[in-house]
Amino acid sequence: MRRSIVVAGGGLAGLTAAPRLLMAGHDVELLEKRELLGGKVSAWRDDDGDWVETGLHTFFGAYEEIFELMRELGVYDEILWKDHVLKYTMAGGDSFEFRTAKLPSPLHLMPAVFQNHYFSIPEKLSLARALKPILFGGEAYYDDIDRMSYQDWHHSFGISDKMLKRMFVPMTLALKFLPPEEISAKIVVDVSGTFLRARDASKMGFLSGSPAEKLTGPLADDIVRRGGRIRTGTGVRSMGLSEDRRISWIESTAGERFQADAFVLALPIHNLRRVIPDELRAEGFFANLDHFDGVPVITVQLWYDRQITHIDNILFCPDGRIPVYADLGNTTPEYSVHGNSRIEAVVAPARDLMGLDDIEIVRLVSADIASCFPEATASASVVKSTVVRIPQSVYRPAPGLDRYRPTQATPISNLFLAGGYTRQRFYDSMEGAVSSGNRAADALLDRYGVASSAVNGPREVVKHPS
């Protein structure tokens, strides 16, 4: 039976769910609050015609569902895979790296650790003691350590403070924009286990150009080609709950009501909480959403008048305010201008910097870049910059929060959720967004008696107990 479905939210989760539902033969209308699609991976051209990205996004070899999606769209080859190495840069120009060896996992990272001259043998051995629970802890173990912060877990294994500060602080800030004392141990240990168990899981890649042209644009085009409709500039203000406990309509910020048989809300968690009907907010499933909030983050792009680094990869930094950054002039050919550097840097933690003006933020970030590359930047100038602030980005994975993550199916029979905060393996990442969109579509099709495997191939659907 053909049904009408409204998908609210034009980020990766909504852009994934919509074509799956169209492929199953339903009528789909996608609503997006902003005038551009992509959510946290959105991009736009500035007045000079240069692309500005919402954030610094990389693909990992461990991803699966986003690669399946990109292959379907014919854009998988737009990923440019980089050398399999983790490069750390530090104030004063010093650096160290972990280069993956051609060995089976988890041995592929062992030479990189033990041949590294920056850490002492006792420090390396302290890390080795933690490898067993990381690799073989399993879901029950990961769930148990969700009660503690990563910093506490790290100390419980006697891993050195130097490794925490120099190696893991930038990693946790890059992962969720939070320092080790504020992020659940489950997140860091689970992701570390994923990277250790498969040799290419931690390998990283960049799109060859803007996500608006290489990813989200093709997704939107596919929706329209399949007969779906996309409405931008149309946010969700409220929802109507009928007497038989179904969502009967959603109302846009302009006052327009959209009726449908089913609704998929692929909204950021802070926006989702605002539109849940009052009659549902006190109920357990929906009340749990109040535990979630977003993490602020700032992304800065700096255009230089010359090349200051030849490194074609992600860079981590334990000093200053930029835990992870990249020279897009090297990583992304379509962004290169006369071979000059174009640095895109994540500023985190950002909560104490959100109120600073752009000039001050650019000054702080350019000073951090100069400290990592003192010789190359001595005569270099920043000729252009952009600052993008996101007050609530990825959900905050604080200790003890994971048990509240909702399934994509809700207790309301025609309401489904998608987004990185919902239950799937990759948390709030590009893969997590795509995975959640797939699972929301699967849950909807399953509820209406359509075999999701006929559309997407086999995939586990996490059902809400009714």
N, C-alpha and C positions, 0 to 999 in steps of 0.2 A: 504493500500500500504506500503510495506516494504521500509524504508528509511535508509540512512547511516547518522550517527550522531557522531560527535567528541565532547567529553566532555574534556575540558582543565582544569586541576586542580584536584589533588587527595586528597584534604581535605574532611571533612565530607560532605560538600555541593555536591561536585562532586561524591563522593562515594555513596551518596543517589540518585542523579539524574540518574546515569547510570543504576542501576538495574530496576528502574521504566520504563525507556525507553526500556530496553531489554524485560521486561514483556509485553510491548505493541507490541512486535514483530519486533522491529527495530534492525539494526546492529549498535553496539556501540563500539567505541574505546576511551579509557580514557588515556590522556597524563598527566604526572606529571614531573615537572622540577627536583625534587630531586630523589634520589635513593630509598627513603622510602616514604610510603604513610601516610596520616593522617593530614598533614598541622599543625595546631596549637595544635592538639592532637596526634602528632607523638611521637614515642618512639623508642629507640634503645638500644642495649646492649653495654656496654663499654668493655674495655680490660679484666676486671675481670669477665665478664658475668653478671654484674648487669644491670638492666633496668634503663635508664635515660629518663625522660619525658620532653617534651618541656615546659609544664606548669602544674600547679596544677588545676585539673579539678574535679568538683563535680556535681552530678545530683541533681536536685530539684524536689520535688513532683509535682510542677506545670507543669513540662514538660509532653508532650503527644506524639508528633510525633516521638521523638527519642525512646520512650518506645515501640511504635507500631513497629518501625523498628527493635528494638532489640528482640522483641518477635517473629517476622518473622524469624529472624536469629537463634533463640533459645539461645540467650545469655542474656536475661533480668535478669535471676537469678544470673548473675555475679555481679549485683549491691548489695552492702552491705549497707543497710539503717542504719543510725546512730540515736542515741537518739535525740529527737526533742528539741534541746536546742542551743542557741547562746552563746558561751563562749568567754569572753573578758579577755585577760591577759595583765598585765601592768608592766612597769618597777618597780623594787623593790619587785616583787612577788605577788602583790595584783591582784585581779580578781573580776569579777562580771559576771552574766549570766542572760539570759532571757529564762526561761523554759516554754514550751507550756503546757497549761492546757487542760484537756479533756472537752472542752466546744465548742459549735458551733462558727464558725467564725462570726464576728471578735472578739468575746469575748475570744477566745482561748489565745490571747496574753495579755489581760488586767491584769490578776493576775501577770504575769511576770513583767509587767511594774510597777504596783503599790506596789508590794511586794519587789521590788528591793530597797536595802538600800544605794546604791551608789549615787543615784540622790535624790534630795529633792522633797517634795510634790509640790512646785511651778514649779520646773523643769518638773516633770511628767505631771502636768496640762498644761504646755505650749505645750507639745507634743500632749496631748489629743485634743487641739483646732484644730490641723491640720488633725485629723482623718477623718472628714467629706469630705473635698475635695479629700483626698487620696482614700477613699472608693467609693465615689459617684460622683467624678468629671466628669467621662466619657471622651470619646475620644476628644470632642471639648475642654474640659478644659485642658486636657493633651497637645493638640496641641497648645493652647494659651500660656501655661507656658513654651513652648520650647524656647521662646524668652529670658528667663532669666536663670541665673545659679542656681544650687541647693542652693548654699549658700545664694543668694538673696531671693529665695523663702522661705528658712528656717527662715531667719530674718524677712520676711514680716509677719510671723505668731507668731513672738515673742518667738519662741522656743529657749531655752537657748543656749548660746555659749558653755557651758560645754557639753551639749548633742551633739552639732555639732562636737566638737573636739574629744570627747571620744567615741561617738557611731557612728556617721555618716561619719566621715573622713575615718576610716578603711573600712566602708561599700562601699563608693564610689570608694575608691582605689581598693578594691577587685572586684568591679563590672566592672569598665572600666579603672583601673590604673590611674585615674585622681582625683585630689583633688576637693572638692565641688565647688570652685570658677571657675572651668574650665569645669564642666560637666553640660549638660542641665538639668534643673529641671524636664523636662518631663521624662527622663530616670529613675531617682531615684523615683519619685512619682508614675509613672506607675508600676514599678517593686514592690514597696512597696504595692500598691493597690492589685496587683496580689497575693502577699504573705498573705495579710490580709483577702482577700475575701474567701479563701478556707483554711480549717484547716491544711491540710498536705502540702500546697503549698511550705512552706519554709523548709520542712524536707529535709535533705541532705543525699546523699549516695556516696560511692566510688566504683570503680571497684575493684574486688577481686585481680586483677593483672594488668599487662601492657595493655594499650589500643591497642597495636599492636597485642596482642593475644586475647583480649576479645571483641574488637569492630572493629577497622579498618581492622584487618586481616580477620575476618569473612566476613566483607563487601566485601573486595577484592576477597575472595574465592567465594562468591555468584555471583559476576560479571562474573568471569571466568566460573563458573558452568553453568551460563545461556548463555554462548557463547560469552561474551564480551571479548575484548582484552585490556590489560593494558600495557602501555609503560612508564617505569620510565626513569629518566635521559633525559627527552624530554620536554624542556620548549618551550613556545610560544614566538616568536620574532616579528611577524607581521601578518597582515591579508590582504587579497585581496578583494577589493570591485568591483563588476562587474558593467557594465553600467546600468543594471536594478535594482541597489541598493540591491544586495544580497551579502553575504559573499561567495566567491567562493573557498577560500582556507585559511588555516593558515600555516605559515612557522615556523618550529622549530628553536631552537637556533643552531642546527647543519646544518641548511639549507635545511632540508627535508620538502616538502610541502604535506599537508594532505587536500584532497578534500572531501567534504561531502555535503549532502543535507541540513544539519542544524548543528549549533554549539552552545554548551552551555559553556560559560566562567565562571568557578568557581574559579576565580583567586583572590588573594589579591588585594585590590583596587589600590595599587601603581603599581602592575604589569599590571593590567587591563588597566590603563590609558596609559601605554607605547605602548600597541598593538592596540589601537583604530586607524583606518585609519585616516590620516590627513583630508580627505574629510568630515569626520563626527565630528571631534573634536569641531568645532565651533557651531554645532547644539545644540539646547537647552537641549535635553535629555542627550546627551553625554558631552556637556559643563558643565553640573551640576556635573559630576564626579570629576571635578577639585576642588570642594569644600572639597573633602575628603582626609584625610591622615591617617596614622596609628599612634598608640601610642607605644612608646618603653616600653619594660618590660624585667626584668631579673628574672629568676627563679634559685634558689640555692638549692642544696641538700647537706645535711651534714650527714655523718655516724658517730655516736658516739660509744665509747667503752663500753657504758652501757645505761640503760634506764633512761632517764631524765624526762619523763612525761608518765603518764598512761592514758592520755586523748585520747579517740577513737573518734575524731570528728575534724571538722574545728575549728581553733582558730583565733580570731581577736585580733589585737594589735594596740592601738592608739599611741603608743610610738615607736620611732626609725624608721626603714625603711621597716619593714615587716608587712604590714597591715593584711595579711592573710597567715596562714601557717597550717601545720598538721604534726603529727608524723606518717609517713607511716608505721613505725614498729608496730603501733597499728591499723591503719585504713585498712591496706592492707596486709592480712596474707602472701601472696606470697613474699612480700618484707621484711618480718621480718627475721633478722639474729641474732640467739641466744638471742632473746628478747631485743636486743639493739635498741635504738632510731635511726630513720632515718628521719630527718626533711626535708620537702620540703617547701620552703618559697618563696612567691612572693615579689619581691623588687619593690616598687613603691612609688612615682614617680621615674622613672629610668633615665630620660633624662640627669641629671647631673652626673650620675654614670656610664654611658655606656662606658666611656673612661678609667675607672679604670681597673687595671689588676685583674686577678682572685684572687690573694692572698689577695689584699686589700678588695675586695667585700666579700670574705669568712670571713675575720677578722671582718668586720662591722656586717655581719649577725650573726655570732656566738656570738658577743658581745650583740646583741639584744636578742638572745635566752637566754644567761646567765643572762641578766637583768630581764627576765620574770621568770626564774627558778634558782634563785641565789644559793639555797642550793643544788639542784640536780646536777648542773653543776660545783660546786666548785672543785670536783675531777675528772670531766669527761674530755675526750679529743676527739677532732674531728680526726678521723683516715682516713677520705677520704671525698672528696667534688667534686661537679661539679657545673659549672656556665654556664647557657644557656642564651644568649642574643638574643632578637628579636627586631631589630631596628624599625620595623613597624608591630605591632601585630593587635589587634582589631582596628576598625575604631574609630577616635576621635569624640565622640558625643558632640561637642561644642554647646552652645546655638545658636538657629536659624538654625541648620543644618538639622533637621529632614525632613523638606519639600523637601529637595533635594534627599532624598533616592529614588533610582529608582525602578520601577517594574521589575519583572523578564522578562517579554516580552519587547522587544525594538521596536523602529520604523522600524528596519530592519527585514524583515519578517522571516528570518531564523537564527536570532541571539537572544540568551537568556542569562540571567545573573543569577548567583547564588552566595550567600555569605551573611554573616551577615549584611552587609551594605544595602542589598536590603530590600524591604518592607515585613515585617512579624512581629509577635507580640514580639518575644524574642530577638530582636537586635542581637548583635554579641556574641552569646553563642553557646554551643553545640546544644541546641534545635533550636536556630535561624538558624544555618548552615543547619541542617536537614530539617527544615521547608522551607528554601529557595531552597534547592535542590528539594524537593517535588513540590514546586510551579513553579520552572523552567521547570520541566518535565511536569507538568500539562499544563503550558502555551504553550509548544511546541506541546503537543498532541492536545490541543484545537485548535491551529492554523491550524493543519493539519486534523482537523475534526475527531479526535479520542476522545471519551468520557473518560476523565481522571478518572471519578468515577468508570469506569469498571476495572481500574487497582489499584487505591489507595483507593477507597471509596470516599464519598462526601468530597470535600474540595473547599473552595472559591478560585477562580483564579482572581488575580488582573490584569486586562488587561491594556495595554497601549493604550490610545485613538488614533485611526488611522485616 
